[in-house]
Amino acid sequence: MPLGDRSGPGTELILAASSYPFPVIVEVRGVTAPAHFSKLPDAMAALLKSLDMLPLSPDQHGYFAELFGPLEAQSIGHRLATHGEVRALAFLDLTPTVVRLYPVGPGAPQ
């Protein structure tokens, strides 16, 4: 397939991931209620602000800053398009806490 031809298999996935402006939900289970955002970058920024307020280790703060940083919107969009959600664990003391980001709408993970 020539490089200019963008109608081959997998094109839908690439387009969905690169243009992920549709609504998403973020939550830190047991800490924050699920919050709806119309755009992925806004959701990621709010999630980072919430995580910054938690008593996480410096390593954990660094991990989440890398995972949900502003330059990672396309990567997170791709994960959402292919897997339906992005999950990670934050450890508050020794308690694992699920951090989730997933699309709004029918078929979204519960």
KAHUZI-V562169 format. One record per backbone hydrogen bond with DSSP energy under -1.0 kcal/mol. CO is the residue of the C=O (numbers start at 1). NH is the residue of the N-H. Records with the same first field share a line. If there is no record, write none. Layout:
CO=NH ; NH
//
This chain:
2=5
8=11
10=14
11=15
12=16
13=17
14=18
15=19
19=21
23=104
24=37
25=102
26=35
27=100
28=31 ; 32
35=26
37=24
39=43
40=44
41=45
42=46
43=47
44=48
45=49
46=50
47=51
48=52
51=54
54=56
57=61
58=62
59=63
60=64
61=65
62=66
63=67
64=68
69=72
72=76
73=77
74=78
75=79
76=80
77=81
78=82
79=83
80=84
86=101
88=99
90=97
92=95
95=92
97=90
98=29
99=88
100=27
101=86
102=25
105=108
//
